[in-house]
Structures are given as C-alpha cells and as structure tokens.
Amino acid sequence: NADIIIAPANSPLQYPMTGFRVSPLKKSLIPVLTSFALTQSCLQVSLSVKSGVLSVEDVLDGDQEGQGQSELTISSSNLTQLNDLLSRVTYTSTIYHIRTSDLVYFTFEDHKAIFPIMIRRPSVPVLYDPGKGKTNINSRVTIITKTFLRYKELNVLIQSIRKFYPKIKIIVADDSLNPEPVSGNNIEHYIMPPAQGWFAGRNLAVSQLTTKYFLWVDDDFEFLNETRIESFVEIMEALPELDLGGEVLGELVLLYYLYDERDESDGGCLRRIKGLHQPLPGNDGCFLVDGVVNYFLARTDAVRRVGFDPFLKRVGHTEFFIDGVGKLMVASCKGLSVGHQTHRAQHKYDFYRNQGKLEEERKLAHHFFKNYLNYIMY
C-alpha cells in the first residue's frame, strides 16, 4: 500500500483516508492509525466495522473491549501507549468475497472519521508469454474468421493467406446450414450448430487460440501485398496492451465514444463521434480510437476479457467495441490494408444476414438494457 493517502493531523485522528487493501478472511494490520490528543488522561478510541472483526495484536497492557469482534474500544491514560496499541489494530473479514469492501468507523473524543477497506483476493499472475523470444510470425499470430454459407469467398481468402503466409494457423468457425469440408495445412475448422450467429462464432474461434495475438478477418476479405502482419506485431510489441486496427481498401475509419453517466435513474448517454482521441505517439499514421473495422490484430488475453455477446447473431461489431470502452486501447493505422472481395448476391445468405425491423428493435432493447443507456447518438 505504498500509495496510501494519510489524513493530515489537523484533527486528533490520523488514518488511511483513501482506504487500504486486504485479502478475504486474512488478518491485516490497519496502517497509520494514530491519535493526537489535547489531553493526556482518559483517552479512548472506538472502531467498528460491518463485515469483519477487529483485534489488537500482542496485547500486554491498556484496556480493550471487543477483542475479536466487530466493535473495538481501546482506552489508555497514556497517549504513547494508546498510539502503540493503535499501531497493532488488525482487521479480518468474516465473509468470503473476492471483490467487496467494508467501512471502518473511527471515533476519538468528539471527532469521527470513516475510511474504506477494499477486500480483494489476489489473482494468480500469468507470467507465461506465448510470444516471448519468438520472431517467427507463425508462432505468434493466428488468423481467425467466422463463415456462414460463403465457402467460395472463404476459399479465396484462404488461398490469398497462403500466398503470403503458407504456414500460419487459420481457425474457421462455421455455422452454415449444411457444412462443407474446409481442408488445408494448419487449418482448424470448427462446425457449430446451424445459424448460431456472428458473435457466437467469434467466441468459439477466440476460445481455441494458443498464440499471443490473433488477426480477425471477414470470410470475404483477401490478402494483398500491403497486408503485412509483421507491421501490426511490431507496433503491438512496442506498445503493450494495445489493440490495433487497419484499413480495408484504403479506407481509414476513425471514431470514438463519449459516455455521459447523467442521472443514475435514467441511464447514460452514449455518443459516437467521428474522430480520434489523439495520434499514437511514435507511430506516424496511427491514431488512438475506440473502434475499428472488421480487420484488426489483437492480444488474445485482452479480447477474452471483453468477449463477444452471443445475443448478437446477424449484425454486430460496434457493440464489441462499446463493451470494450475503458477496457481496450485501440488504434487505427494507415498502410496496413486488406482487400475486400467483390460482393455477389446470395439469396439464402442475405436472408439470414439482413435483420428485420423486429430483430433490430430486439437488438437495441438488449443493448440499452445491458449497457444501462437512455439513448445513443450517432
């Protein structure tokens, strides 16, 4: 707790005014508890909590009431002795929770204070970096896509990938009505129940990743001479925790979101704005934004923390980046483009792809409820 802020002694109480962190069910000393009394006799301090118990460690002298209980009173006729006892006050939570808090009510003479205790279970650190020490792009990046009834386009995509990256792993999530085989070296083809949808397929593909990064592409994209995954990775390695977006057919898309919490009873307001937060330092042609097109390199662990809402079956992309606001750092860059195949009419595909008015209303209702929004401005 090196960043604890102490309430200065302009009152008779000194305490950690911004609180401190403890582990659930484990005894912890409460830091920097001190009194500054104007008198030297009949000194008494009271502390109370809601979700734990208080104790004084190694009690030899002084008067304590409530040892090991939620209310603790410490009395002494000597200020030095009182502060010594305060320096040994401990807190132990009695309710197991990995992320909650408690409040300490601290009373001395006619002065009262309240400060929080953050109860957090430490997570097990993950130190393994699947890309550390590896320079081969094939061991650091997996290309993933979701397909539905577009095997002709998917095969064109795969052939274009193999032209530039003959050994890189490709993962295909497929919820077609009548699945067809997708064969080739280092291709994983996962068959889903029919028409499960766009985001369910993305979740499946991401769940199978074993590489540090993945490149998301639509099944009707096509790799070009300018599609250089290495350029993505270089920027990502230089800037940890960055998700990076590229161009499609030379079109650089820049947008960000402004969220206004407004009145808690009404929900917030989300505004989508064309523009950028700021240029990405040290990278000409790259800009920090909140969303990109369906072509991006991302850190696998970062995207898994956000996930894709499987409620969105036919249309969904913006919603992922809205869920990622405040959780993902996103950039869009020039010169990292991919091609888009010529669209061909497919009646059955278009029937499933184009959502009707009722489905659009259901999607918006879900979106507003899930993100507690009053309205969205585009």
LONU-37975 format. One record per residue: z, y, x of N, C-alpha, C in turn. Coordinates in steps of 0.001 Angstrom, whole numbers, plus 524288, in hexadecimal, padded with zeros to 5 digits. Example, Ala and Ser with C-alpha at 12.3 -4.5 7.8 and 13.67 -1.06 7.14 Angstrom:
BEGIN
81E787E9C68338681E787EE6C8300C81E787F31C83390/81BA87F7368323281BE47FBDC8356681EBE8001E83264/
//
This chain:
BEGIN
800007FB548033680000800008000080000804E78035E/7FC6E805408070F7FC38809B380A957FAB480EB3807C4/7F86180E3B803197F694812D6800587FA5D8148E7FC12/7FF52812E07FC548032D814747F8718042181A537F8D4/8042881CF07F460805688227B7F42480B06823027F25F/80E21825E47F568813B9826617F468814D082B7A7F19A/817FF82B357ED73819B3830017EAE381D50832E57EE9C/81BFD837C07F01B81F3D83A987F3E3824A683BCA7F1A9/8284183CA97F52882DB983D317F39F82EF7842AD7F1B4/82BF2844997EDE682D73849787EB55830D4848447E693/8320D843427E5DE835D7841827E2078394C83D947E4D6/83D7583BE07E263840E0838217E51783E8C832B07E5A4/839B5831D77E3E68376082CAC7E4058328682C8F7E775/832268289F7EAB082D51827887ED8D82B8B822087EC0E/82683821797EAB68249181C827E8BD81EA281C577E965/81C37817C77E90581682817617E98D813CB819297E485/8127481E237E438810BC8206C7DF4680BA481E097DD37/8084481C137E0A38036D819927DED0803FB813AD7DE5A/808C2811C67DF2E809AD80C367DE9480883809177E377/80904803FD7E300807E68007B7E759806597FB3E7E517/804787F7D97E8678023E7F2DF7E6AB805B77EE557E836/8062F7EA917E4A48092A7E5D77E5BD806067E1257E3DB/807927DC867E59E8053F7D7AF7E3BE808737D5997DF32/806077D3037DB68808F07D0FE7D6ED80CFC7CCEF7D886/811A07CD5A7D635815ED7C99C7D6D7818327C98A7DC58/816D67CD417DFA3818E17CD6A7E4FE81C2D7D2507E5CC/820917D1967E87A824227D5EB7E972821D17D9C47ED63/8223D7DEDC7EC24820217E2E87EF9A823E77E77E7EFD0/8249F7E9AD7F46E827CC7EE5F7F4FE825097F3047F27D/8280B7F6337EFBC825E87FB177EDAA826407FF217F206/821D6801477F3BB821F2804B17F8508241180A267F72E/8263480C897FB38827B7812137FBB182B71814047F77E/82E8A810A17F4FE83274812867F14B836D2815457F43C/837BF81A2E7F2E483BC581D3F7F59083DE7821457F1BE/842E9822817F2518453E826B17EF308470D82B0C7F2CC/846E682FC67F0C4848B68345B7F3A184CB28371B7F029/851938357B7F0BB855A7837557ED30857E583C837EF05/8598883F907EB3385C228447D7EC65861F5843B17ED29/863E683F647EB058697583E167EBA9869D3839037EEB8/86E73837B67F07C86F34833127F3AF872E082F227F120/873CA82FA67EC0E8776082C087E97C8753082A5D7E440/876C0825B77E2A48752A8238A7DD9086F42823A87DCDC/86C94821847E0AB866DC821707E07C8650981C8A7DDAC/8614B81D287DA0985F72818A67D709859958192C7D5F5/856CB814F07D6F685124814A97D60385021810227D250/84CC1810FD7CE8284B4180CDC7CAD78456280C057CB15/843DC8070C7CB0783E55805A27CAE483D83801907C6A5/8391A801C67C40E837E77FDD07C01D8320E7FCC27C010/8309E7F7F57BE8F82B277F64D7BE3B82A7E7F3197B943/825967F1F07B7EC8246F7EF0C7B322822F07E9547B423/81FF97E86A7B84F81D9B7E3377B91581F787E0887BE04/824397E1CF7BFB7826407DF6A7C47482C1A7E01D7C4E9/82E257DEEC7C98B833BC7DF8F7CA9D8346E7E2877CFB1/838F57E5147D02483A3E7E83F7D4B083F067E5FD7D76C/83F127E66F7DC978437F7E4817DFA38442B7E7E47E475/848BB7E7767E6D1849B47E9E47EBE584A6F7E5777EFCF/847497E5827F3E1847837E1687F7D584C617E2067FB49/84EB87DD9D7FCAF852F67DD698008D8575C7E1387FF30/859537E0BC7FA7785D6D7E44B7F8AF8628B7E2E97FB65/864CC7E6CA7FE19869D87E609800A886DED7E9B87FE7E/86C357EE6F7FD1886FF47F2337FB0486D3C7F5897F6F0/870407F9227F49986E1D7FC3A7F05986ED47F95E7EB41/86D617FBEC7E70A86E1E7F9BE7E1D2868DF7F93E7DF19/8679E7F47D7DD4E862AB7F3957DA97863BA7F0D97D56A/861027F27B7D16E8612C7EFF27CC5F85B957EE7C7CADB/85AD97E9A77C91C855AF7E8037C769852817E56D7CBA7/8550E7E3687CFA58523C7E0B57D3D484EF47DC357D192/849DD7DC2C7D2C4846757D81D7D0C8844FA7D8C97CB15/8459D7DD867C8FC844447DE987C38E840657E31F7C349/83EC37E46D7BE8283ACF7E8847BDEA83D0E7EE017BE63/8424D7EE7E7BE17844E37F3867BECC848DE7F30B7C331/8487F7F69D7C6E284BDF7F6647CB8A84E737FBB17CC57/853897FBB17CD1285671800787CE2B859307FFE97D369/8587E803D07D6B785ADC803C37DBEB85E738087D7DC59/86346807927DDD38671380BCE7DE528698080BC67E3BD/86ACA810797E59886D5B810E17EAB086FD48163C7EB22/873E7816977EE3C8765D81BA87EF408743081E187F439/8707F81B6C7F6AC86E6781D377FBB08687581D687FB58/86615821ED7FC7586069822927FBFA85D8081F127FFCC/85F7E81E948048F85CE681B428086C85CD78159980698/8613E813E28047E8618880E838027E85DF880DBB7FDCC/85DBB811A97FA6285A528114B7F5CB854A2810B87F771/852E4813E07FB2284D6F813937FCD584C4480E7F7FFB4/8502E80C668025884F708074F804D884E7F8031E800B9/85181803617FC78850BE7FFA27F83784B66800687F5A6/849DA805447F4CB844C2806577F261840488043A7F5BB/840FE804557FAD683CD3802767FE5283C1B7FC957FDF3/83FD47F9E57FB4C83F8D7F4377FADF83EBE7F2567F53E/83D127F5F17F1E083C027F4797EC6B836C97F1987EC2C/836DE7ED257E97C8321D7EA027E8F78308A7E9877E33D/82B857E8837E284829617E7847DD49826A97E23D7DD52/8278A7DF1D7D930824DB7DA197D888822C67D9CA7D2F6/81DAF7D93A7D26F81B837D8A97CD2A81D197D3617CAF2/81DFF7D3367C5DD81F987CE557C35781B4F7CC0D7BFED/816F67CECF7BF68812847CD047BC5180DDA7CC6E7BFE9/80B727C7DA7BFE4806EA7C70E7C3418021F7C99F7C0E4/7FFB77CD077C3DE7FACB7CF877C25E7F8327D1427C76B/7F3117D0837C7D67F0767D1D67CCC67EF3A7D7A77CD23/7EF657DA6C7C8A37EE137DFF77C8C67F0CB7E2C87C448/7F5757E4D57C55B7F8557E7BD7C1647FBC67EBBF7C42C/7FF667EE0F7C15F802C27F2017C3C9807F77F2407C0F3/80BA87F4BB7C376810D47F59D7C13E812617FB317C298/816567FD3D7BFFF81849802807C11A81DFE802347C2B9/81F65805397C6B4824D0805A87C86D826F380ADF7C678/82B2D80A997C38382DDB80F4E7C1BA83276810357C56A/8327D814B37C7FF83604815E17CC568394981AA27CAC7/83E79819F97CA78841E881E377C8AE8463B81F197CCAC/8470A8242C7CDE284B378259F7D18084D6982AD77CFB5/852A582AF97CE8E8551582F997CC588520F8312D7C76B/85023835EC7C71584D378379D7C27784755837677C352/84595834DE7C7668400C834BF7C8C483DC182F5C7C792/8390182F667C56C8366382A8C7C40F830DE82A7D7C654/82F0B825D67C790829B6825327C9978279D81FF27C7BF/8228381F9C7C78081FE681AB37C61E81B8A819D77CA12/81B0B815157CC0F816AA813DC7CF79814D080E4D7CE5B/80FCC80D437CF4380D9B808287CDD380DF6804267D239/80DEE7FF447D0A380D4B7FAE37D43E808617F7F67D298/8049C7F7957D60F7FFCD7F4B77D4F48007F7EF0C7D691/800247EB857D2CF800C87E5F47D3E27FB5D7E39B7D476/7FA0C7E1EC7D9237F4DA7DFE67DA457F5537DADC7DD66/7F2897D6DC7DBC07F2677D2247DEE87EE247D2C37E2FF/7EF6E7D2667E8047EB657D2EE7EC117E7417CEC27EB83/7E2697D04A7EBF47DE297CC807EBB97DD627CA047F110/7DB547C5507F1107DA357C29C7F5FE7D54F7C50F7F85D/7D59D7C7277FD147D1037C9A77FF547CCA17C5CA8006A/7C7E37C7887FF9F7C34B7C468800D87C0C67C6C4805B4/7C1A67C44980A147BFC47C65880F0C7BA827C40D81094/7B8EB7BFE080DFC7B3F57BD6F80F547AF767C0DF80DAC/7AC1D7C21F811407A76E7C53E810317A2BE7C1AE81109/7A01C7C00180CC979BCC7BC4D80D647973B7BE7281080/797257C3A18114E792D17C5D781442794467C773819CD/799487C6E681B2979B157C8BA8203B798A77C59E824AF/7968D7C86782864794477C5EE82CFC78EE87C3A182C12/78CCC7C4458275A787AC7C20382624783937C659825FA/77F587C582828B977B1B7C958828B6776747C76E82595/776517C2638245C772097C02B82168772997C1BA81BAA/76EB47C4678198376EF77C6538142776F9E7C1E381046/76DA37BD3B8119776DEC7B8CD80E07773817B6EA80D27/776F17B7DD810DD77C5C7B6238106377FDF7BA5A80E19/77DB07BEE980D1C780DA7C33E80B2E77F6D7C4F2805AB/77AA37C3C6803FE778BF7C5B17FEF8776637C13A7FBD1/777897C1297F6C1774F77BDB57F306772197C1187EF0F/76D6A7BF7B7ED9F76A757C2417E99976B7A7BF827E467/76D057C27D7E06B76E227C0207DB5A76B017C2D17D713/769CC7BFC67D2FE766F07C1E47CE85768407BEBB7C9B3/767267C0EC7C542767CE7BE587C02D7626B7BE1E7BD99/760F07B98D7BB9A75BCA7B9137B93475C377B6E57B3B3/7585C7B8517B0737580B7B6727AB1C752497B68D7A96E/74FFD7B1EF7A8F974A9F7B1467A703746717B3E57AA61/747AB7B53E7AF3B743CC7B7F97B279743047B51A7B7A5/741517B0417B749740B17AD177BC0673C1B7AEF77BF57/738107B1057BCEA733AC7B3127BFF07357A7B7937C35E/7385A7BB337C11473A677BF9F7C41973E517BDCB7C836/741A77BA0E7C6C17458D7B8167CA71742F27B5A97CF30/73ED37B2AC7CE6773C1D7B03A7D2D0739857B43E7D65A/7376C7B8697D40C735327BCA67D735739787BF247DA85/73E047C00A7D825742707C23F7DB03743F17BEBB7DF91/7449F7B9AB7DE907463E7B60C7E2AA742497B5DF7E715/73D427B5B27E5C4739307B5A17E9C8739567BA897ED1F/73A587BF007EAAB73A997C3D97EDB073F637C3F87F132/743C67C1C77EF65748757C17A7F2AD7476A7BE077F76A/744F17B98E7F67C743F97B5E77FABC740217B80A7FEC2/73CF87BBB67FD38739527BE23800E173C427C11180524/7409F7C37F803B1743997C6A88076E748A67C4098092D/74ADB7C0B6805D574FCF7BE218070774F507B85A80596/74CDA7B548808F774BA67AFD18079A750677AC4980713/754EA7ADC78093C7596B7AA438093675E197AC5880623/75DD77B10F8040D762647B34B8015C7636E7B0557FC47/7686D7AFCA7FAE1769C87AD097F6127687F7B0607F14C/766787ADC17ED3E765457B0407E842768397AD577E402/76B157B0347E0C076DD27ADE77DC4D76B507AFEE7D74F/769F47AC457D3D27677C7AD9A7CED676AEF7ABA37CA6B/76CA87AF2F7C6FE76F627ADB67C23676B5E7ADCA7BDCE/76AFA7A98B7BAE1766A67A8D97B733768BF7A71B7B1E1/767F97AA737ADE67698B7A8FD7A896764D07A8997A4F9/760637A6F17A72D75BA27A63F7A41475C6A7A20E79FE9/759437A26A79BC8759BF79EC779764758457993F798FC/75416798C179C0F7525B793B079E17751A8794337A3FE/755D07934E7A6F0755A7794467AC9175164791327AF58/74EFE793C27B31574B1A791527B67774D5E790E77BBF1/74B9778D217BF0474DB278C947C45474C25791327C7C5/74FCC792C67CB0474ECA796D37CEF175014794527D430/74C22793317D72C74CEB7904D7DC0774BAE793B47E0BA/74D8A791F57E53074C96794C17EA0675131794347EDA5/75063795777F27F75469795037F674758A17991F7F5AD/75D817975E7F5CC7621479ACC7F57B7622D79E0A7F075/760BA79B8A7EC28760FB79E047E701764DF79AF47E3A9/7689079DB27E15276C4479B4C7DDBE76AEC79D257D83C/7699A799727D4DF767D179AA37CF9176BF9798AE7CBBD/76EA979C557C914772DC79AEE7C58E7710C79B937BFEB/7710B797377BD0876F5F797317B79A7740B798717B416/7735079C467B0AC7776379DE67AD0D7760879C157A785/779C679C207A3F27785F79B6879E747746E79F9979CD8/7710B79E767992376CD67A223797CD76ECC7A77979601/76C097AB7D797D776CC67B0EB79606772717B2C179655/775217B16E79A9377A827B34079B4277AC47B90379CAB/7768A7BAE779EF7776527C08B79FB67768C7C2557A554/775617C7447A5A97749C7CA187AA99779657C9F47AE1E/77DDB7CBB77AC247827D7CC287AF73785157C6E87B065/784A47C34C7ACB7786BD7BE0E7ADA7783ED7BB917B245/77EC17BC6D7B29577BBE7BA637B6F877D387BCE67BC19/77E2F7C1F67BBF177FE27C4A17C0BD7851B7C26C7C2A4/788BE7C1AB7BEF978DD27BF777C07F78D397BA177C2F6/789D87B6DA7C0B7789007B1A17C2DE786E77B1F97C86B/782EF7B53D7C934780987B5AC7CE66784947B7A07D264/7879A7BBA17D0F178B747BDD87D49178FBA7B9E97D5C5/7910B7B6957D201795397B2C37D2D3793D27AEB27D6F1/78EC97AE017D80A78D157A9F97DBB278C237AC0C7E135/78D357B0F97E21878C1D7B3537E7337900D7B1957EB52/78E1C7B0C57F0067917A7AF967F47D7908C7B36D7F8F1/78D417B7507F81D78C127BB297FC2878EED7C0437FB12/78F797C3617FF14792367C85C7FEAD78F6C7CC1D7FB00/78A377CBFF7FB0F787177CF8C7F7DB783667CC797F45E/781A37CF0E7F03877D4F7CCEC7ED35779997D15A7EBC9/774B07CFEF7EB2A770B07D3A07E97876F207D2267E3F0/76FF57D5BC7E04276E5E7D4B97DAE4768CE7D6A37DA06/765937D3447D7B6760437D4C77D64875F177D2A87D0DC/75BD77D5607CDDF759F17D3487C8EC755CF7CF257CA01/755047CBA97C63A7515D7C7577C72274BA57C9067C71E/74A8A7CDF37C5B47451B7CFD37C5EB7444F7D3D27CA44/747CF7D3CB7CE23747157D70E7D2C5743967D43A7D6AC/742237D7167DAC273ED07D4DF7DED87400B7D7927E3FE/7410D7D46B7E7FA7424B7D6A47ED1873D6E7D9107EF8F/73E587DD817F23973A327E06B7F4E173B757E0B87FAB0/737D87E3087FDA5738E57E3EB8033873DAC7E771803F0/73EB07EAE28000D743127EE8B8006D7483A7EC327FEA7/7481D7E7657FCC374CEC7E4DC7FAE574FB97E2727FF8D/753097E587801FE755AC7E3C1806BB75B867E337805BB/75D4C7DE68804F8762CC7DD70803EC7662E7DF2280888/7640E7DEA280D3F767107E00B811EB768E47E5B9811C0/765A77E92780F9C767207EEAD80F5176BC67EF6D80BAE/76BCA7EC8080756770517EC93803D8775437EB0B806D1/774F97E69B80979779957E46C80BFD77BB27E80B81036/778407EA808132E779FE7EE1C8174977D5C7F27C8150D/77BB97F49E810A377EB57F8D980E37783E07F6C880C17/783BC7F235809AA788787EFF78077478C7E7EEA280BA6/78AAB7ECA48101178E3A7EB5481456790BE7F02E8169E/78DC97F475816B878FDF7F953818DF793AB7FBFB81520/7932F7FAD88100D796787FD6480C1D798FA7F936808A6/79D8F7F74280A157A01E7F324807037A0FB7F4B880156/7A0B47F0E47FDE27A1A97F16F7F84779D977F4DD7F58D/798E67F4EB7F794794AD7F7DB7F522790D77F41A7F29C/78F647F5377EDAA78B257F2687EB137866C7F5F77EB1B/781F57F3C77EC8877D6C7F7057EDC5778D97F5D87EA34/776557F9C97E817771B87F90B7E4C776CD57FAF97E777/7685A7F8A47E635763667FA437E88D75F957FC427E481/75AC97FCD17E61B756BA7FECE7E2B0753977FA5B7E02F/7513E7FB767DBCB74D687F7FD7D9707486D7FB257D8BF/744457F9777DB5673F497FC3E7DB3273FE5801FA7DCB3/7434A802F67E08F743DC808357E29F746F280BE97DF32/7493D80A0B7DAE574C0B80D777D74A751D480D5D7D898/753DA811A37DAB87595B811F47DC1575C65813FF7D761/7600C810E17D578763128124B7D0DD76882814057D28F/76A0B818C27D10A76F2681ADA7D2697721181C3C7CD67/776B281A117CCBB779E381B687C83477F9981A777C96E/782EE81D557C6A77888381C717C71E78B0881D6F7C1D7/7900381BD67C160792C481C407BC6A7977F81FD57BCFA/7986B822EA7B8F579D2D826047B88F7A053823EA7B400/7A536822A37B4FA7A8938208E7B0E27ACF58245F7AFD6/7AD6F826007AAF27B18B8298A7A9387B52B8267D7A5AC/7BA17825CD7A7487BDC4822A57A43B7BEFB8251679EEF/7BEF482A4579EA77BFE082D22799CB7C4FF82B5D79755/7C53D82B9A792197C9EF82A0F78F4C7CA5B8242078F32/7CEE682214790BE7CF9B81C6A790F87CEA1819C778BB3/7CFB081C8C787667CF1D81A217823F7C96D819A878095/7C5EE81C9D783117C07281CA5781707BCD8819AD78526/7BEA581872789C57BB338161678DA17B88681A3B790E7/7B6158187B7951B7B3C381C1A798D17AE0681D33797BD/7ABF3820A279AEB7A66B8221079AA17A3D3820B279FCE/79F7781DEB79F8779C9381C687A4307974F81F257A41F/7961C821E47A8437911E824A87A8A978DEB822667AD26/7891B821247AC077858081F437B0067822C823DF7B1C5/78245824E57B6D177FBB829947B8E577BD7828147BD22/7773182A387BCE077361829667C1087750282CA07C5C0/775B182A0D7CA187776382CC57CEC577A758292A7D245/77D6B82B5B7D5DB78045828447D9B67858482AB77DAD5/7890F827927DCEC78E1A829A67DE9378D6982CEF7E37D/78AE782A947E76B789B482D507EC4778655829C47EFA4/783B182BEE7F39A780B2828987F72E7845C824D87FA13/78254820487FB5D7855D81C737FE457859C81E29803FA/78A3B81F538060778AA78215280B5F7882581DAE80F5C/7850481FF3812CA782A681CFF8170777DFD819C081587/77C1481A4D810B4777968173780EF3773DB81AB480BE0/76FE181C9E80E8876C1281FF480BF07694181CE7807AA/768A781F5780328765EA81CD87FEDA7694B8194F7FB91/76E728191B7FCA57720F816047F97B775EE819AD7F6C9/77748818547F1E877A8781BC67EEC377E9B8189C7EBCA/7835D81AAE7EB96787898181D7E8AE786F1819417E2E2/786BD815147DFC5785DD815797DA2778984811A57D762/788BC810F07D24C78BE780D2C7CF63788C0808987CD47/7838C808E57CD9778058804AA7CB8B77B01804B27CE0C/7789A800237CE4B773687FFA37D08E770297FC097CD07/76B587FB3B7CE7F767DC7F7D37CB7E769187F21B7CCAD/7661D7EE957CA537671A7E8EE7CAE47653E7E6C67D024/7668A7E9737D43D7651F7E7BA7D984769387E9F47DD32/76CE77E6A37DECD7710B7E8A97E2267735F7E44C7E568/7752E7E5CC7E9F77783F7E2507ED4377DF67E3957EC48/781387DF9E7EBBA786BA7E0857EA8778A267DCBE7ED83/78EF57DE637EE53792E07DAE27F0857949A7D71C7EC3C/794757D22B7ED72795B37CE2E7E99279B227CEE87E74E/79F117CFBC7EA937A46A7D01A7E8997A52A7D4E87E532/7A2837D93E7E66F7A3137DE037E35B7A0ED7DD4B7DDDF/79C617DAD97DD6279A047DA157D83D79D177D6137D514/79F307D2277D7987A2677CE567D4BC7A72E7D0EB7D24E/7A9497D4EF7D4C37ADD57D7987D28E7AC7A7DA7B7CD86/7A7A37DC237CCFE7A5FD7DEF27C8467A3CE7DB2C7C43C/7A0267D7E37C5DC79DD67D4047C26079A027D6617BE83/797507D2EE7BBB27936D7D4747B7D37953A7D28F7B275/7956F7D6067AEBF797647D4D17A988793887D1497A6AA/794D67CC4E7A5B47911B7C8AE7A34478FE57C9ED79D95/792B67CDB279B4A7915F7CF60795FD78BDC7D1A8795D4/78A2C7D3E579A36785097D67379A7B780F07D25A79BC4/77DE07D0F6797EA77A267CCB6798807749D7CE9E79997/772AC7D2437968676D2B7D3BB796EC76C517D88079A65/76FB17DC5A799C476F237E12F79CC7774637E27779F40/774697E3817A439779337E4F77A6DC778417E5E77ACA1/779887EA5F7AE6E779557EB9E7B40177D007F02B7B504/77C2A7F4677B21B77F857F8F57B28C785397F7807B1CE/786347F3DF7AE2C78B8F7F2737ACE978E7C7F0387B1A0/78BC17ED6F7B50678E457EB627B9BE7902E7EFD67BD2F/78CFB7F3CC7BDD578E7B7F81F7C136792B67FB867BEB6/792D37FBCD7B979797207FE887B6E779C3B7FBA07B7E6/79C167F66D7B7797A0B87F3537B8B47A25C7F3FB7BE67/79E927F53E7C1C179FAC7F5C27C7507A14E7FB247C90E/7A1517FF007C5757A2EF8044C7C6EC7A8938042D7C8E6/7A966806477CD807AE93806337CFE47AFD2801327D2C0/7AC557FD417D25F7AD387F8457D5037A90B7F71C7D911/7A45E7F9247D8497A00D7F83F7DBE379E127FD647DE06/79CED7FD837E31B79A49802077E55F79482800A27E5DE/7913E803B97E36178BBE8026C7E2C3788668069C7E54E/7842E804FA7E7C67807C808AC7EA1777AF78071D7E8A6/7778A80AE57E86E77202809F17E77F76EFB80C527EC07/76B3D8095F7EE147689780AE87F2DF762A680AC77F247/7603580E547F50675A8280E617F54F758AA80A607F953/753F5808807F88B75179805467FC7E753267FFA47FC9C/756027FDD87F89B757B47F8647F85F7558D7F6037F35C/7507B7F61D7F2C474E197F50F7EDB574CA57EF547ECED/74BA87EE177E7F4749BF7E9017E65F745A07E9F27E234/741F07E66A7E1C573DCB7E7157DDF673F387E4EC7D8A1/73C647E6B17D4A673D257E4EB7CF4C737FF7E2B17CD64/737FC7DDC87CBDE733247DB4F7CA1F7311A7DDEB7C522/72C027DD897C4587299E7DFAE7BFA372BAC7DCCD7BADC/72D6A7DFBE7B70672F9D7DD5B7B25172B617DAB17AF1C/72C937D5FF7AD4D728FF7D34D7A9CC72BDE7D2097A4BA/7292B7D2AF7A07572B8D7D1D579B5C72CDC7CC1179A91/731AC7CB0E798E07336B7C5C379799736957C6287928A/734417C45878E4D736A27C51E7892C73C247C2E4788E0/73CE17BE0978AAC742047BB9978A3B746057BE6078DAF/7446F7BFBF79266747FF7C289795F0749737C7D17939A/745947CAB2791BD746957CFE278F9374A1F7CF8A78ACB/7499E7CB52787BE74CE97CAAB78326752AE7CA64784BA/753D37C789788EB759317C71678AB775AF07CBE078DD1/757547CE3B79092758AA7D2947940F759E57D79F7911C/756E77D8BF78D027578A7DDAE78A3D75BB27DD23785FE/75FDA7E01C7868A7641A7DFBA782C6762F37E30677DF0/764927E11277975763E67E3E77749C768287E7F2773CE/767B07EAC576F7E76B667EEF676E59770E97ECE076DCA/771867E87176B01776B97E64176A3A779367E49F76F5B/776197E230772CA778357E081777DB779937E53377B3D/776727E95077AE7777A47EE1A77DC877CCB7F06F77BE6/77DA67F06E776CF7828B7F285774AA787377EF3577663/786917EA0C7767378AC67E6987783878C047E78077DF6/787F87E84778116788CA7E940786A478BC07EE577877B/78A327F274784AB78CD27F77D7853F792777F73878358/793577F48077EFB798AB7F40277D0079C237F12E780F5/79A067ED0F7834479CE47EA2A7875079DF87EDA978C03/79A0F7F09D78D9579A7B7F40E7921A79E9C7F8427912E/79E8F7FAB078C977A2477FED678B647A7D37FCA578B25/7A8707F80F788B37ADA47F5C3788397AFB07F40178D84/7AC727F1527907B7AE157EF2B795837AFC57F3767994A/7ACD27F7BD799817ADE87FBF979D2F7B0EC8007A79AB7/7B2BE7FFB8795E37B5D6803A17930D7B332808F97934B/7AE758092C791297AB5D80DF1791407AB038104B78BCB/7AAE48156F78BB17A9ED81842786D07A41E819407862A/7A18E81AAD78A7579BED81B4378A5A799B981B2A78FDB/7949B81A2F79015791BD81A0A7950678D5C81E0B794AE/78CAE820F8798CF7886E824CE79913784AD8233B79D5F/77F9E822C279C0677BA58216179FDB7786B8262D7A133/
//
